[in-house]
Amino acid sequence: MATTNITRNQVTEDMLSKCHRIVDGNGEVFYQVESRTEAGKEYEVRYNRELKAIICNCKASEEGTTCWHKRAAVGHAQAYKAEQKAIAEYEARTARVHRLMEMGLTLEEATEALSHQLLVDGKEADDETLVRVYGPRHRRPSEKEIEQDYRHYQTRPFSLLKK
């Protein structure tokens, strides 16, 4: 059996728009692809594990040629995987920013810490190290702390004699 490599550049946006990703009751993913020639007609594109091949129930595929439905389904699957990967990376980064903020960094500091790839002993720095490196150099005391220190260290009258 000949293997055909299907690349993304052979697929147009119009072809992708005719693909519909379906997950059946068993969790198997397949595609329904609208026909360009017959209105209302859809073809099923599935991966056959036994044959290790993508199959389509259109006439061209039954005759042994690689139909555009297969290319469109593969292109759509690649785009879907890339989108899911991007979503997962965004969610992981957002969770890490929140974790760094809970550890004391501001949003700006946490974002800056993750925008650089800090390596310690050849490994990516852990969150504690990022907080230590990107956190504030000198913490400015709050107004309440300043007032408390002022009252605490305010000069008091001193006398050796007891009253």
Residue pairs with C-beta under 8 A, 6 or more apart in sequence:
1 51
1 53
4 66
6 66
6 70
6 71
6 74
6 75
8 75
8 78
8 79
10 71
10 75
11 71
11 72
11 74
11 75
11 76
15 68
15 71
15 72
15 75
16 72
16 75
16 76
16 79
18 33
18 34
18 36
18 72
19 31
19 32
19 33
19 72
19 73
19 75
19 76
20 31
20 32
20 33
20 34
20 42
21 29
21 31
21 76
21 77
21 80
22 29
22 30
22 31
22 32
23 29
24 30
28 46
29 77
30 44
30 45
30 46
30 47
31 44
31 45
31 46
31 69
31 72
31 73
31 76
31 77
32 42
32 43
32 44
32 45
33 42
33 43
33 44
33 45
33 56
33 69
33 72
33 73
34 41
34 42
35 41
35 42
35 43
35 58
36 68
43 56
43 57
43 58
43 61
43 67
43 69
44 56
44 57
45 54
45 55
45 56
45 69
45 70
45 72
45 73
46 54
46 55
47 53
47 54
47 55
48 54
48 55
54 70
54 73
54 74
55 61
56 67
56 69
56 70
56 73
58 67
58 69
60 67
61 67
61 69
61 70
93 114
96 110
96 114
96 127
97 107
97 110
97 111
97 114
99 127
100 109
100 110
100 113
100 114
100 127
100 130
100 131
101 107
101 110
103 127
103 128
103 131
104 131
104 135
105 113
105 130
105 131
105 134
105 135
109 134
109 135
109 136
110 130
110 134
112 134
113 130
113 131
113 133
113 134
114 130
117 124
118 124
118 125
118 129
118 130
118 133
119 125
120 126
120 129
125 133
141 149
